[in-house]
Amino acid sequence: MKPNKAFFSLSFLVLLLLAACQKEELEIYKDESPSLYGLSGYSYSFIEDLTAQSKTIYLTVRLSGELKGYDRSFKVEPVFDNTTTAKPEWFEIKEGVLPKNSTEGRVAIVLKRNMTVDTSLVDLNLQLLPSKELGTMLGTRSKVTWTAKIIQPVNWNQWLRYYLGVPFSTGWYKFVMQVTGRTSFPYNPSLSGADPVTWWMGAGEIQALGLKVKEALIKYNLEHPNDPFVHDDGPSKGLPVTL
């Protein structure tokens, strides 16, 4: 065989092998099992609306897998272990929905109010379930807490801390609510895409509120030079609040 023909034959063989390998890789990594993951948690206080007897919250999930041109449903169930203090009649879990052509879904949970909720924190552990169309992977467990007392908002450590201060304490949050005239700060850009009803506040508004709180704290401390505003509870109890 002539050298140029041998080289051509060898090159053609290499191309065939590469094509076969690429085809095999595509088959190996073809997504045959779309799955949900990252079930979010939530904490809610009826202090946001003391006239309400129930509150519908939303937990979000994310999709790993192929998009579809139709809605897909999923379920979340309660986990009655030794850390769940909520009774079945105190909440209602709706069917979750992953909208068509979306990588983010959500499930509604109705939290109900009673004397126990008004005076203590109620915890509910939850489990994301696999279905015929959607499997599950990492982050299938979460917890929901609700009460009528002041508690740390679920988005405090991730987002609000940069505008309203850190750490959290009950007295400081009362100060923030009094200054801003607000009982909630629904800012969470990482969840606003999946749940824009809950997380509707924009960056500009929370920044403006943060500046207002900072000015109020400076004014308070100037008016009380020997008695600055301090945390009344939590890990920094007795320490001055700083922004």
GROMACS elastic network, one bead per residue, 0.5 to 0.9 nm:
[ bonds ]
;  ai    aj funct       b0    kb
    1     4     6  0.84559   500
    1     5     6  0.66158   500
    1     6     6  0.63008   500
    2     5     6  0.53703   500
    2     6     6  0.61769   500
    2     7     6  0.86782   500
    3     6     6  0.50632   500
    3     7     6  0.61186   500
    3     8     6  0.86167   500
    4     7     6  0.50714   500
    4     8     6  0.61717   500
    4     9     6  0.86489   500
    5     8     6  0.50254   500
    5     9     6  0.61386   500
    5    10     6  0.85692   500
    6     9     6  0.51352   500
    6    10     6  0.61500   500
    6    11     6  0.85823   500
    7    10     6  0.51449   500
    7    11     6  0.61076   500
    7    12     6  0.85687   500
    8    11     6  0.51383   500
    8    12     6  0.61156   500
    8    13     6  0.86134   500
    9    12     6  0.51377   500
    9    13     6  0.62210   500
    9    14     6  0.87217   500
   10    13     6  0.51040   500
   10    14     6  0.62744   500
   10    15     6  0.87528   500
   11    14     6  0.51013   500
   11    15     6  0.62929   500
   11    16     6  0.87126   500
   12    15     6  0.51465   500
   12    16     6  0.62925   500
   12    17     6  0.87573   500
   13    16     6  0.50911   500
   13    17     6  0.62851   500
   13    18     6  0.87071   500
   14    17     6  0.51145   500
   14    18     6  0.62095   500
   14    19     6  0.86419   500
   15    18     6  0.50946   500
   15    19     6  0.61438   500
   15    20     6  0.85685   500
   16    19     6  0.51685   500
   16    20     6  0.61893   500
   16    21     6  0.86786   500
   17    20     6  0.50570   500
   17    21     6  0.61862   500
   17    22     6  0.86497   500
   18    21     6  0.50780   500
   18    22     6  0.61593   500
   18    23     6  0.85725   500
   19    22     6  0.51211   500
   19    23     6  0.61360   500
   19    24     6  0.85832   500
   20    23     6  0.51101   500
   20    24     6  0.61509   500
   20    25     6  0.86416   500
   21    24     6  0.50375   500
   21    25     6  0.61451   500
   21    26     6  0.86282   500
   22    25     6  0.50708   500
   22    26     6  0.62164   500
   22    27     6  0.86666   500
   23    26     6  0.51624   500
   23    27     6  0.63211   500
   23    28     6  0.86682   500
   24    27     6  0.51010   500
   24    28     6  0.61173   500
   24    29     6  0.87050   500
   25    29     6  0.61354   500
   25    30     6  0.83504   500
   26    29     6  0.53106   500
   26    30     6  0.58309   500
   27    30     6  0.51850   500
   27    31     6  0.88104   500
   28    31     6  0.85605   500
   29    32     6  0.86406   500
   31    34     6  0.67096   500
   31    64     6  0.89743   500
   31    65     6  0.61131   500
   31    66     6  0.68920   500
   32    65     6  0.80687   500
   32    66     6  0.85788   500
   33    64     6  0.87143   500
   33    65     6  0.70080   500
   33    66     6  0.86859   500
   33   133     6  0.80627   500
   33   134     6  0.71589   500
   33   135     6  0.66366   500
   34    63     6  0.70491   500
   34    64     6  0.56721   500
   34    66     6  0.63056   500
   34    67     6  0.87352   500
   34   133     6  0.74233   500
   34   134     6  0.55559   500
   34   135     6  0.61404   500
   34   136     6  0.81613   500
   35    62     6  0.83517   500
   35    63     6  0.58251   500
   35    64     6  0.52452   500
   35    65     6  0.63714   500
   35   130     6  0.79793   500
   35   133     6  0.84402   500
   35   134     6  0.50548   500
   35   137     6  0.62444   500
   36    39     6  0.82243   500
   36    61     6  0.62960   500
   36    62     6  0.54872   500
   36    64     6  0.61637   500
   36    65     6  0.85616   500
   36    74     6  0.89564   500
   36   104     6  0.89528   500
   36   105     6  0.88723   500
   36   128     6  0.83035   500
   36   130     6  0.80981   500
   36   134     6  0.65806   500
   36   135     6  0.61922   500
   36   137     6  0.62859   500
   36   138     6  0.81651   500
   36   139     6  0.88087   500
   36   140     6  0.81191   500
   37    61     6  0.57687   500
   37    62     6  0.54116   500
   37    63     6  0.65070   500
   37    64     6  0.74932   500
   37   128     6  0.81730   500
   37   135     6  0.88663   500
   37   136     6  0.59196   500
   37   137     6  0.53468   500
   37   138     6  0.53040   500
   37   139     6  0.53427   500
   37   140     6  0.59240   500
   38    60     6  0.75630   500
   38    61     6  0.53232   500
   38    62     6  0.61117   500
   38    63     6  0.88424   500
   38   137     6  0.83091   500
   38   138     6  0.64541   500
   38   140     6  0.61633   500
   38   141     6  0.81398   500
   38   142     6  0.86844   500
   39    59     6  0.65928   500
   39    60     6  0.57402   500
   39    62     6  0.76926   500
   39   106     6  0.88366   500
   39   126     6  0.88309   500
   39   127     6  0.82542   500
   39   128     6  0.69173   500
   39   138     6  0.88637   500
   39   139     6  0.58571   500
   39   140     6  0.55263   500
   39   141     6  0.64074   500
   39   142     6  0.61644   500
   40    58     6  0.88064   500
   40    59     6  0.53093   500
   40    60     6  0.54311   500
   40    61     6  0.67055   500
   40   139     6  0.82808   500
   40   140     6  0.87701   500
   40   141     6  0.82790   500
   40   142     6  0.61386   500
   40   143     6  0.80341   500
   41    59     6  0.64474   500
   41    60     6  0.83544   500
   41   126     6  0.88771   500
   41   141     6  0.85993   500
   41   142     6  0.51265   500
   41   143     6  0.51184   500
   41   144     6  0.56056   500
   41   145     6  0.84761   500
   41   154     6  0.77757   500
   42    57     6  0.79800   500
   42    58     6  0.82128   500
   42    59     6  0.72266   500
   42   142     6  0.83608   500
   42   143     6  0.66863   500
   42   145     6  0.63963   500
   42   146     6  0.83328   500
   42   153     6  0.83615   500
   42   154     6  0.57052   500
   42   155     6  0.86640   500
   43   143     6  0.83189   500
   43   144     6  0.56282   500
   43   146     6  0.56151   500
   43   147     6  0.84751   500
   43   151     6  0.79147   500
   43   152     6  0.77524   500
   43   153     6  0.62159   500
   43   154     6  0.52505   500
   43   155     6  0.88845   500
   44    47     6  0.86336   500
   44    48     6  0.84336   500
   44    55     6  0.86342   500
   44    57     6  0.83749   500
   44   111     6  0.89005   500
   44   144     6  0.80027   500
   44   145     6  0.63048   500
   44   147     6  0.66144   500
   44   148     6  0.82675   500
   44   151     6  0.77566   500
   44   152     6  0.87146   500
   44   153     6  0.69876   500
   44   154     6  0.76567   500
   45    48     6  0.62397   500
   45    49     6  0.82998   500
   45   145     6  0.84672   500
   45   146     6  0.55635   500
   45   149     6  0.61754   500
   45   150     6  0.64117   500
   45   151     6  0.66453   500
   45   152     6  0.89101   500
   45   153     6  0.82284   500
   46    49     6  0.52742   500
   46    50     6  0.54692   500
   46    51     6  0.82839   500
   46    52     6  0.72138   500
   46    53     6  0.84179   500
   46    54     6  0.84427   500
   46    55     6  0.80193   500
   46   113     6  0.81253   500
   46   117     6  0.89280   500
   46   118     6  0.81121   500
   46   146     6  0.77008   500
   46   147     6  0.62108   500
   46   149     6  0.72819   500
   46   150     6  0.85289   500
   47    50     6  0.53060   500
   47    51     6  0.89794   500
   47   147     6  0.82295   500
   47   148     6  0.53864   500
   47   149     6  0.64610   500
   47   150     6  0.66907   500
   47   183     6  0.69887   500
   47   184     6  0.88557   500
   48    52     6  0.89815   500
   48   148     6  0.85297   500
   48   182     6  0.83133   500
   48   184     6  0.61706   500
   49    52     6  0.56765   500
   49    53     6  0.89546   500
   49   183     6  0.81251   500
   50    53     6  0.80414   500
   50   148     6  0.75456   500
   52    55     6  0.72214   500
   52   113     6  0.80130   500
   53   111     6  0.86220   500
   53   112     6  0.61103   500
   53   113     6  0.51180   500
   53   114     6  0.77378   500
   54    91     6  0.88651   500
   54   110     6  0.66348   500
   54   111     6  0.54532   500
   54   113     6  0.57011   500
   55   109     6  0.82160   500
   55   110     6  0.56229   500
   55   111     6  0.51555   500
   55   112     6  0.65709   500
   55   113     6  0.83365   500
   56   108     6  0.63907   500
   56   109     6  0.55397   500
   56   111     6  0.61366   500
   56   112     6  0.87751   500
   57   107     6  0.83436   500
   57   108     6  0.57179   500
   57   109     6  0.53864   500
   57   110     6  0.63805   500
   57   111     6  0.74568   500
   57   198     6  0.76747   500
   58   106     6  0.61338   500
   58   107     6  0.54348   500
   58   109     6  0.61323   500
   58   110     6  0.87601   500
   58   195     6  0.72731   500
   58   198     6  0.76055   500
   59    96     6  0.89599   500
   59   105     6  0.84796   500
   59   106     6  0.54333   500
   59   107     6  0.53834   500
   59   108     6  0.66306   500
   59   109     6  0.77632   500
   59   195     6  0.83578   500
   60    96     6  0.89965   500
   60   104     6  0.69966   500
   60   105     6  0.56714   500
   60   107     6  0.65137   500
   60   191     6  0.75345   500
   60   194     6  0.66290   500
   60   195     6  0.73560   500
   61    98     6  0.83590   500
   61   103     6  0.84375   500
   61   104     6  0.58047   500
   61   105     6  0.52459   500
   61   106     6  0.59532   500
   61   107     6  0.82729   500
   61   140     6  0.89240   500
   61   194     6  0.82919   500
   62    98     6  0.86040   500
   62   102     6  0.89243   500
   62   103     6  0.56109   500
   62   105     6  0.62945   500
   62   106     6  0.86944   500
   62   194     6  0.88314   500
   63    66     6  0.82577   500
   63    67     6  0.84701   500
   63    98     6  0.83111   500
   63   102     6  0.79905   500
   63   104     6  0.61487   500
   63   105     6  0.78410   500
   63   134     6  0.87967   500
   64   103     6  0.74076   500
   64   137     6  0.87774   500
   65   103     6  0.83437   500
   66   101     6  0.87526   500
   66   103     6  0.87611   500
   67    70     6  0.88145   500
   67   100     6  0.71706   500
   67   101     6  0.50066   500
   67   102     6  0.64190   500
   67   103     6  0.71131   500
   68    71     6  0.75359   500
   68    72     6  0.83178   500
   68    99     6  0.86493   500
   68   100     6  0.56011   500
   68   101     6  0.52713   500
   68   102     6  0.78686   500
   69    99     6  0.85476   500
   69   101     6  0.54830   500
   69   102     6  0.89045   500
   70    98     6  0.87959   500
   70    99     6  0.68223   500
   70   101     6  0.71732   500
   71    97     6  0.66950   500
   71    98     6  0.57104   500
   71   101     6  0.81066   500
   71   102     6  0.88428   500
   72    96     6  0.84625   500
   72    97     6  0.58448   500
   72    98     6  0.50697   500
   72    99     6  0.64361   500
   72   100     6  0.71730   500
   72   133     6  0.75443   500
   72   134     6  0.80888   500
   73    95     6  0.68158   500
   73    96     6  0.55054   500
   73    98     6  0.59941   500
   73    99     6  0.84418   500
   73   105     6  0.89763   500
   73   131     6  0.82083   500
   73   133     6  0.84187   500
   73   134     6  0.83339   500
   74    95     6  0.63227   500
   74    97     6  0.61915   500
   74    98     6  0.75829   500
   74   107     6  0.83048   500
   74   128     6  0.80568   500
   74   129     6  0.70433   500
   74   130     6  0.72461   500
   74   131     6  0.63684   500
   74   133     6  0.87118   500
   74   134     6  0.73694   500
   75    93     6  0.85922   500
   75    94     6  0.78821   500
   75    95     6  0.55208   500
   75    96     6  0.56372   500
   75    97     6  0.86029   500
   75   107     6  0.79525   500
   75   127     6  0.86795   500
   75   128     6  0.63920   500
   75   129     6  0.56051   500
   75   130     6  0.76302   500
   75   131     6  0.77454   500
   76    93     6  0.72273   500
   76    94     6  0.81749   500
   76    95     6  0.74799   500
   76    96     6  0.73876   500
   76   107     6  0.77767   500
   76   126     6  0.65988   500
   76   127     6  0.55417   500
   76   129     6  0.57185   500
   77    93     6  0.74742   500
   77   125     6  0.87049   500
   77   126     6  0.57206   500
   77   127     6  0.53623   500
   77   128     6  0.66714   500
   77   129     6  0.72000   500
   78    84     6  0.87836   500
   78    88     6  0.84931   500
   78    93     6  0.83504   500
   78   124     6  0.69803   500
   78   125     6  0.59688   500
   78   127     6  0.63380   500
   79    84     6  0.71598   500
   79   124     6  0.73442   500
   79   125     6  0.51893   500
   79   126     6  0.53352   500
   79   127     6  0.65454   500
   80    83     6  0.76641   500
   80    84     6  0.55429   500
   80    85     6  0.80729   500
   80    86     6  0.84295   500
   80    87     6  0.87548   500
   80   124     6  0.78129   500
   80   125     6  0.70883   500
   80   126     6  0.86279   500
   81    84     6  0.55593   500
   81    85     6  0.86031   500
   81   125     6  0.77774   500
   82    85     6  0.76908   500
   83   123     6  0.71687   500
   83   124     6  0.78213   500
   83   125     6  0.75903   500
   84    87     6  0.83008   500
   84   122     6  0.77934   500
   84   123     6  0.52193   500
   84   125     6  0.58019   500
   84   143     6  0.87872   500
   85   121     6  0.86481   500
   85   122     6  0.56857   500
   85   123     6  0.52471   500
   85   124     6  0.64637   500
   85   125     6  0.89397   500
   86    89     6  0.83022   500
   86    90     6  0.64179   500
   86    91     6  0.78596   500
   86   122     6  0.56334   500
   86   123     6  0.57382   500
   86   124     6  0.56280   500
   86   125     6  0.88972   500
   87    90     6  0.54854   500
   87    91     6  0.76177   500
   87   124     6  0.86116   500
   88    91     6  0.61134   500
   88    92     6  0.77598   500
   89    92     6  0.75437   500
   89   112     6  0.82550   500
   90   110     6  0.84954   500
   90   111     6  0.65030   500
   90   112     6  0.51389   500
   90   113     6  0.71999   500
   90   114     6  0.81028   500
   91   109     6  0.69982   500
   91   110     6  0.54052   500
   91   112     6  0.56120   500
   91   113     6  0.89550   500
   92   108     6  0.84874   500
   92   109     6  0.56412   500
   92   111     6  0.68554   500
   92   112     6  0.83053   500
   93    96     6  0.87508   500
   93   107     6  0.77326   500
   93   108     6  0.63406   500
   93   110     6  0.64510   500
   93   111     6  0.89265   500
   94   107     6  0.63707   500
   94   108     6  0.53223   500
   94   109     6  0.59667   500
   94   110     6  0.79519   500
   95   106     6  0.89998   500
   95   107     6  0.61821   500
   95   108     6  0.72302   500
   96   105     6  0.72086   500
   96   106     6  0.56315   500
   96   108     6  0.68351   500
   97   105     6  0.56092   500
   97   106     6  0.58305   500
   97   107     6  0.64065   500
   98   101     6  0.86409   500
   98   102     6  0.68060   500
   98   103     6  0.74904   500
   98   104     6  0.63307   500
   98   106     6  0.67146   500
   98   107     6  0.88692   500
   99   102     6  0.55731   500
   99   103     6  0.81045   500
   99   104     6  0.75355   500
   99   105     6  0.63755   500
   99   106     6  0.88913   500
  100   103     6  0.86628   500
  102   105     6  0.74400   500
  103   194     6  0.86787   500
  104   193     6  0.78572   500
  104   194     6  0.54159   500
  104   195     6  0.89097   500
  105   194     6  0.61562   500
  105   195     6  0.83697   500
  106   194     6  0.68450   500
  106   195     6  0.72338   500
  111   146     6  0.74988   500
  112   117     6  0.82081   500
  112   146     6  0.89191   500
  113   116     6  0.79646   500
  113   117     6  0.57119   500
  113   118     6  0.70768   500
  113   146     6  0.87934   500
  113   147     6  0.78304   500
  113   148     6  0.81386   500
  114   117     6  0.52505   500
  114   118     6  0.62166   500
  114   119     6  0.89101   500
  115   118     6  0.50422   500
  115   119     6  0.64457   500
  115   120     6  0.86298   500
  116   119     6  0.54113   500
  116   120     6  0.58985   500
  116   121     6  0.80559   500
  116   122     6  0.78868   500
  116   147     6  0.82209   500
  117   120     6  0.54196   500
  117   121     6  0.62884   500
  117   122     6  0.62411   500
  117   146     6  0.69460   500
  117   148     6  0.61218   500
  117   149     6  0.83901   500
  118   121     6  0.81622   500
  118   147     6  0.56741   500
  118   149     6  0.65915   500
  119   147     6  0.71657   500
  119   148     6  0.67815   500
  119   149     6  0.68069   500
  120   146     6  0.85567   500
  120   147     6  0.60562   500
  120   148     6  0.75974   500
  120   149     6  0.71473   500
  121   145     6  0.65397   500
  121   146     6  0.58594   500
  121   147     6  0.50079   500
  121   148     6  0.80798   500
  121   149     6  0.77600   500
  121   151     6  0.87177   500
  122   144     6  0.81997   500
  122   145     6  0.54485   500
  122   146     6  0.54024   500
  122   147     6  0.62933   500
  123   143     6  0.68560   500
  123   144     6  0.58212   500
  123   146     6  0.68558   500
  124   142     6  0.85368   500
  124   143     6  0.55672   500
  124   144     6  0.51512   500
  124   145     6  0.63570   500
  124   146     6  0.87603   500
  125   141     6  0.72825   500
  125   142     6  0.59221   500
  125   144     6  0.64790   500
  125   145     6  0.88387   500
  126   140     6  0.81966   500
  126   141     6  0.56430   500
  126   142     6  0.53362   500
  126   143     6  0.59056   500
  126   144     6  0.77607   500
  127   140     6  0.57155   500
  127   142     6  0.67643   500
  127   143     6  0.89319   500
  128   136     6  0.73039   500
  128   139     6  0.85050   500
  128   141     6  0.63894   500
  128   142     6  0.85099   500
  129   134     6  0.88571   500
  129   135     6  0.77147   500
  129   136     6  0.68595   500
  129   140     6  0.77286   500
  130   133     6  0.80844   500
  130   134     6  0.58090   500
  130   136     6  0.53627   500
  130   137     6  0.89958   500
  131   134     6  0.50686   500
  131   135     6  0.59843   500
  131   136     6  0.84313   500
  132   135     6  0.74845   500
  136   139     6  0.85434   500
  136   140     6  0.69347   500
  137   140     6  0.67504   500
  138   141     6  0.86935   500
  139   142     6  0.76612   500
  146   149     6  0.86443   500
  146   151     6  0.86931   500
  147   150     6  0.78689   500
  147   151     6  0.79688   500
  148   151     6  0.85985   500
  150   153     6  0.88284   500
  150   170     6  0.64549   500
  150   173     6  0.80321   500
  150   174     6  0.82522   500
  151   154     6  0.88966   500
  151   169     6  0.84970   500
  151   170     6  0.71082   500
  151   173     6  0.87490   500
  152   155     6  0.83172   500
  152   156     6  0.66435   500
  152   157     6  0.88469   500
  152   168     6  0.65976   500
  152   169     6  0.76704   500
  152   170     6  0.79113   500
  152   173     6  0.82683   500
  153   156     6  0.52908   500
  153   157     6  0.84047   500
  153   160     6  0.86131   500
  153   184     6  0.81060   500
  153   185     6  0.83747   500
  154   157     6  0.75622   500
  154   158     6  0.83038   500
  155   158     6  0.54749   500
  155   159     6  0.57375   500
  155   160     6  0.62611   500
  155   161     6  0.85168   500
  155   185     6  0.85930   500
  155   186     6  0.79761   500
  155   187     6  0.73832   500
  155   188     6  0.66489   500
  156   159     6  0.56033   500
  156   161     6  0.54642   500
  156   162     6  0.86674   500
  156   164     6  0.85180   500
  156   165     6  0.89715   500
  156   166     6  0.84705   500
  156   167     6  0.89935   500
  156   168     6  0.78282   500
  157   160     6  0.64383   500
  157   161     6  0.55169   500
  157   162     6  0.84033   500
  157   166     6  0.77861   500
  157   167     6  0.81890   500
  157   168     6  0.85010   500
  158   161     6  0.69221   500
  158   162     6  0.83322   500
  158   188     6  0.82263   500
  159   162     6  0.60387   500
  159   163     6  0.76594   500
  159   187     6  0.72734   500
  159   188     6  0.66059   500
  159   189     6  0.86406   500
  160   163     6  0.53832   500
  160   164     6  0.56636   500
  160   165     6  0.73167   500
  160   166     6  0.85327   500
  160   185     6  0.78803   500
  160   187     6  0.74787   500
  160   188     6  0.85674   500
  160   206     6  0.81259   500
  160   210     6  0.88315   500
  161   164     6  0.52801   500
  161   166     6  0.50978   500
  161   167     6  0.73094   500
  161   168     6  0.80799   500
  162   165     6  0.60981   500
  162   166     6  0.75594   500
  162   210     6  0.84327   500
  162   243     6  0.86539   500
  163   166     6  0.88858   500
  163   206     6  0.68928   500
  163   207     6  0.62280   500
  163   208     6  0.88313   500
  163   209     6  0.77518   500
  163   211     6  0.76479   500
  163   213     6  0.86838   500
  163   214     6  0.87899   500
  163   243     6  0.80765   500
  164   173     6  0.87063   500
  164   176     6  0.74706   500
  164   206     6  0.86869   500
  164   207     6  0.89807   500
  164   209     6  0.80813   500
  164   210     6  0.53555   500
  164   211     6  0.85594   500
  164   213     6  0.70246   500
  164   214     6  0.78912   500
  164   243     6  0.73132   500
  165   168     6  0.73089   500
  165   172     6  0.88871   500
  165   210     6  0.84454   500
  165   214     6  0.88796   500
  165   241     6  0.77414   500
  165   242     6  0.67864   500
  165   243     6  0.53678   500
  166   169     6  0.86178   500
  166   241     6  0.80657   500
  166   242     6  0.77046   500
  166   243     6  0.77226   500
  167   231     6  0.86817   500
  167   234     6  0.80101   500
  167   235     6  0.77147   500
  167   236     6  0.71030   500
  167   241     6  0.83712   500
  168   171     6  0.88541   500
  168   172     6  0.70228   500
  168   173     6  0.71684   500
  168   231     6  0.80799   500
  168   233     6  0.85838   500
  168   234     6  0.70478   500
  168   235     6  0.85566   500
  168   236     6  0.84791   500
  169   172     6  0.53220   500
  169   173     6  0.62436   500
  169   174     6  0.87561   500
  169   231     6  0.57573   500
  169   232     6  0.64324   500
  169   233     6  0.55094   500
  169   234     6  0.55964   500
  169   235     6  0.83859   500
  169   236     6  0.80147   500
  169   237     6  0.78529   500
  170   173     6  0.52451   500
  170   174     6  0.63234   500
  170   175     6  0.87583   500
  170   231     6  0.76707   500
  170   232     6  0.67320   500
  170   233     6  0.65383   500
  170   234     6  0.80018   500
  171   174     6  0.51003   500
  171   175     6  0.63174   500
  171   176     6  0.87617   500
  171   230     6  0.82331   500
  171   231     6  0.63522   500
  171   232     6  0.56098   500
  171   233     6  0.75524   500
  172   176     6  0.62692   500
  172   177     6  0.87163   500
  172   229     6  0.82576   500
  172   230     6  0.77369   500
  172   231     6  0.62156   500
  172   232     6  0.76092   500
  172   241     6  0.76737   500
  173   177     6  0.61393   500
  173   178     6  0.85004   500
  174   177     6  0.51487   500
  174   178     6  0.61062   500
  174   179     6  0.86173   500
  174   183     6  0.88810   500
  175   178     6  0.51385   500
  175   179     6  0.61592   500
  175   180     6  0.86010   500
  175   213     6  0.83818   500
  175   217     6  0.87940   500
  176   179     6  0.52543   500
  176   180     6  0.60830   500
  176   181     6  0.81411   500
  176   182     6  0.81214   500
  176   183     6  0.87747   500
  176   210     6  0.89107   500
  176   213     6  0.62419   500
  177   180     6  0.53019   500
  177   181     6  0.54538   500
  177   182     6  0.51650   500
  177   183     6  0.55836   500
  177   184     6  0.79317   500
  178   181     6  0.52851   500
  178   182     6  0.72969   500
  178   183     6  0.85256   500
  179   182     6  0.80964   500
  179   209     6  0.88554   500
  179   212     6  0.74568   500
  179   213     6  0.62818   500
  179   216     6  0.70583   500
  180   183     6  0.84147   500
  180   209     6  0.64999   500
  180   210     6  0.88501   500
  180   212     6  0.72723   500
  180   213     6  0.70690   500
  182   185     6  0.73588   500
  185   199     6  0.85530   500
  185   201     6  0.71640   500
  185   206     6  0.75655   500
  186   198     6  0.64225   500
  186   200     6  0.61398   500
  186   201     6  0.54222   500
  186   202     6  0.86769   500
  187   191     6  0.88803   500
  187   192     6  0.79438   500
  187   198     6  0.85994   500
  187   199     6  0.53405   500
  187   200     6  0.65023   500
  187   202     6  0.64834   500
  187   203     6  0.74458   500
  187   206     6  0.72386   500
  188   191     6  0.56431   500
  188   192     6  0.59885   500
  188   199     6  0.56634   500
  188   200     6  0.80122   500
  188   201     6  0.76951   500
  188   202     6  0.85062   500
  189   192     6  0.50701   500
  189   193     6  0.74004   500
  189   199     6  0.74003   500
  189   200     6  0.86648   500
  189   201     6  0.86397   500
  189   202     6  0.79996   500
  189   203     6  0.83156   500
  190   193     6  0.71427   500
  190   194     6  0.85459   500
  191   194     6  0.55558   500
  191   195     6  0.60058   500
  191   196     6  0.76042   500
  191   198     6  0.88650   500
  191   199     6  0.68221   500
  192   197     6  0.78320   500
  192   198     6  0.74641   500
  192   200     6  0.65050   500
  192   201     6  0.87101   500
  193   196     6  0.58329   500
  193   199     6  0.84919   500
  194   197     6  0.89883   500
  195   198     6  0.57943   500
  195   199     6  0.62483   500
  195   200     6  0.82727   500
  196   199     6  0.50621   500
  196   200     6  0.52296   500
  196   201     6  0.88615   500
  197   200     6  0.59388   500
  198   201     6  0.86807   500
  199   202     6  0.85666   500
  201   204     6  0.84677   500
  201   205     6  0.67244   500
  201   206     6  0.71451   500
  202   205     6  0.55493   500
  202   206     6  0.66107   500
  202   207     6  0.87574   500
  203   206     6  0.53992   500
  203   207     6  0.60872   500
  203   208     6  0.86331   500
  204   207     6  0.51866   500
  204   208     6  0.62325   500
  204   209     6  0.87357   500
  205   208     6  0.51220   500
  205   209     6  0.62421   500
  205   210     6  0.85778   500
  206   209     6  0.50187   500
  206   210     6  0.60281   500
  206   211     6  0.86497   500
  207   210     6  0.50252   500
  207   211     6  0.63218   500
  207   212     6  0.87057   500
  208   211     6  0.52210   500
  208   212     6  0.63214   500
  208   213     6  0.87854   500
  209   212     6  0.50204   500
  209   213     6  0.62543   500
  209   214     6  0.86448   500
  210   213     6  0.51377   500
  210   214     6  0.61911   500
  210   215     6  0.86967   500
  211   214     6  0.50257   500
  211   215     6  0.61919   500
  211   216     6  0.85998   500
  212   215     6  0.52603   500
  212   216     6  0.62780   500
  212   217     6  0.87506   500
  213   216     6  0.50629   500
  213   217     6  0.61952   500
  213   218     6  0.86942   500
  213   243     6  0.89101   500
  214   217     6  0.51225   500
  214   218     6  0.62584   500
  214   219     6  0.86273   500
  214   242     6  0.87677   500
  214   243     6  0.63865   500
  215   218     6  0.51541   500
  215   219     6  0.61852   500
  215   220     6  0.86281   500
  216   219     6  0.50796   500
  216   220     6  0.61180   500
  216   221     6  0.86764   500
  217   220     6  0.50440   500
  217   221     6  0.61982   500
  217   222     6  0.85819   500
  217   228     6  0.88813   500
  217   229     6  0.75416   500
  217   241     6  0.83802   500
  217   242     6  0.85109   500
  217   243     6  0.83842   500
  218   221     6  0.52684   500
  218   222     6  0.61747   500
  218   223     6  0.86511   500
  219   222     6  0.51335   500
  219   223     6  0.62292   500
  219   224     6  0.86269   500
  220   223     6  0.51551   500
  220   224     6  0.61716   500
  220   225     6  0.86002   500
  220   228     6  0.73819   500
  220   229     6  0.73204   500
  221   225     6  0.56915   500
  221   226     6  0.82747   500
  221   227     6  0.72533   500
  221   229     6  0.65401   500
  222   225     6  0.54239   500
  222   228     6  0.82020   500
  223   226     6  0.89431   500
  223   227     6  0.88622   500
  223   228     6  0.87499   500
  224   227     6  0.51088   500
  224   228     6  0.59018   500
  224   229     6  0.83037   500
  225   228     6  0.63211   500
  227   230     6  0.83986   500
  228   240     6  0.62645   500
  228   241     6  0.80151   500
  229   239     6  0.83875   500
  229   240     6  0.56540   500
  229   241     6  0.60204   500
  229   242     6  0.89336   500
  230   236     6  0.85167   500
  230   237     6  0.72410   500
  230   238     6  0.55119   500
  230   239     6  0.51789   500
  230   241     6  0.52314   500
  230   242     6  0.88807   500
  231   234     6  0.73911   500
  231   235     6  0.87957   500
  231   236     6  0.61629   500
  231   238     6  0.54216   500
  231   239     6  0.57947   500
  231   240     6  0.63347   500
  231   241     6  0.61916   500
  232   236     6  0.81009   500
  232   237     6  0.51380   500
  232   238     6  0.61276   500
  232   239     6  0.83983   500
  233   236     6  0.68659   500
  233   238     6  0.75267   500
  234   237     6  0.54137   500
  236   239     6  0.54995   500
  236   240     6  0.82694   500
  236   241     6  0.87102   500
  237   240     6  0.85559   500
